[in-house]
């Protein structure tokens, strides 16, 4: 199997407030405004997930709901995200990108790519923020690369980063992979919260199960959350 190299980036956000956090400070190597700077979206179900102490809840959100609809022409259909909330003591929340090719985790590409939240381990309260991502295809001559923008929104604060990943194959279609209901993430097992798949075929299937879709896809990237 031919493996393609990828670029990785790490966005560090430090949040210290013990209750709901309305602002964060970031130390990112590249922070710039982008079309993904949408107003904080709401849960796709319209109802917040039930929080359990010691765990992080990821709830799917509709980033194009309400005022966010005007950003659809810029972001396209391969965009989405989750609302993150935890109750209890967690020192770090890390979002990493995991690459898959032909049903197997791709060598080299599994690296820190998205967001790391450093929290005060002495605080025990409620933290909430939104993680969003968008994927664009850039086609030039016979080459294809994916432009992936990840964003963290907390209250009125927003930080985003963009990376470009060479595809190596001229895929015809891409499709988002997303949660259909809230999930609880524990320290024992990282969980996928959003991603996308690509194919050289004329149609693409979505099983509504991210792990299964990635295992069956020609190419996929999953964003996973790990807590410590």
N, C-alpha and C positions, 0 to 999 in steps of 0.2 A: 504494500500500500504506500502511496506517495503522500508524505506528510508535508503540510505547508506550515511555514513559520507564522507567528502572529505577534502582534504588539500588545503589551499589557500595561495597565495603568492603575494606580491606586489613589483613591480619594479619601482623605482622612478628615473626619468631622469630629470635633470635640464638643460634647454636651454635658453640662454639669448640673442643671436645675433638677431638683428632686421630683417635681410634678410635671404637668404638661409643659413641654418646651416649645416656645414660640420663636426662638432664634438659635442659630448655631454659628460657630466660627469655623472656617475651613482653612487647611493648609494644603492646597492642591497645586501641582506643578503647572496646570493650565486650567484656569477658570474663566469662562467667557459666556456671554449671553447666547442663547440658541432658541430655535423655535420650540424646544421642549419646555421652555419656561412658562408652562401653563399654570393657571390658577390651581390651587390645591384641589384635586379631584375628590369626588365622593365615592363611597362604596358602590360597586355595581349592583348590589342587592338593596342599597339604600339603608341598610341596618348595620350598625357596628357589631363586630364579632364579640363574643363573650370572652373576657380576659381571665386567665388563670395565673395565679401567682407563680413566678419562676419560669414562665414560658413566654415565647414571643408569638403573637398572632399575626398572620399575613392574610389580608383580605383583598380579593381582586377588586380593581377599581376601573371605572370607565373614564379615561382621561379626556374624552371628547364630549362629556356631558356638560350642558350649560354653556358657560363662556368658552370652554375649551374647544367647542365645535369649530371655531374660526381657525384653529391650528391644524385641522385635518389635511388641508392641501399641502402643508409643509412637512408633516410627519408621515403621511400615507397610512396605509392600513396595518403595516407591520410596526405597531407601537402599542404600549400598554404598561401596566405596572401593578403595584400592590400598595396597600396602606399597612404600615408596620406599627405594632403597638406591643408593649410589654409592661407587665406589672411585677415588680420584684427587684432583685439585684442581679444585674448582668454587667460584666466589665466591658465586653466588646461584642459588637454585631458586625460580621463581615459578609459582604456579598461578593462572590467570586463567579467567574464565567467558566463553564465546563464545555469543551468542544467535543462533538461526536462526528465520526465519519463512517458511513456504511455500517451503522449499528454498534460501533465500538468507540469507547473514549479515545480521542485522538492524542497521540503522544506529543509532549511538549506544550500543548496549548492550555492545559489545565493550570491556570495561574490566577493570582489576584488581579482583578480587572475592574471591579466596580467600586464599592463603598465600604469603608470600615468606620464604625461608630465607636468612639472611645467614651465610656460613661464613667461616672463616679461610682465605684463599687460599694461605697458606704451609703449611697442613696437607695431608698426603697420606695418607689412611687410609680407614676404612670408616665411613659414616654411614647410619643406618637410622631410619625413622619410618613412621607410618601416616597417610594422608590419608583421611578419611571424610566423607560428605555424606548428608543426608537431605532429602526434599522432602515437605511437607504441603500439602494444598489447604485454603484457608480460603474458604468460600462464605457470603456474606451478601447476602440479597435476590437481586439480579440481578448481583452482582459476584463475581469470583474473583481471588484472589491466591495466589501460591506463597510459602510460608514455607520458606526454604532455610537449613539449618544446615551449616556447614563446620567440620571439627575436625581438629586435628593432635595425634597422640599419639606421644610418644617416651618409652619407659620408663614411669615413674610420673607423668610430666607430661602435661597435656592443656590445650589452649586451644581455645575454640570461639567462633564468631560466627554470628549469625542476621540475615538480611535478608528483607524482604518485597517481592516484585515483583508489581505489578498485571498480571493476564493480559490484560485487555481483551476477551477472548472467553471464553464459558462452555464450556470444554472438558469432555468427558465422561469421558475416561480419561487416565491418565498411566502411563508405563512406564519403568523404568530402562534406561540404555544403559551397557554395561560391557565391559571387556576379557574375552576368553576364554582368553588366555594371556599370559605375561610379554612385555614389549616393552623394547627398549633405546632410550633417548632421548639424542640427541646435541645439540651446540650448534647444529647447522645447521637442525634442524627441530623446532618444538614439536609435541607429540603429545597427543591426547585420551586421558584415562585413565578418565573416568566422566562420566555425564550423564543426562538424562532427556528424554523426548518427550511431547507431549500432542496429543490429537485430539478433534474434535467428533463423530467417528463412534462406532459402537457396538462396534468392535473395533480393536485396534492391532497392527501387525505389527512384528516385530523381526528385522532381517536379520543380527544378530550382527556387524555392521560399523558402528561408531559414525558414521563419516563418511558412509556411504551412508544410514543411518537418518536422520541430521540433514538430509541433502540431500532426503529424500523426506517429511519430517515437516511438519505444519502449524506446529508450534512445538517448539523444542528448545533446550536449553542444554547445552553441552559444557564440561567442565573440562579445560583443557589445561595441560601442564607445559612451561616454558621454562627452559633452563639457560644460564648465562653463566660 
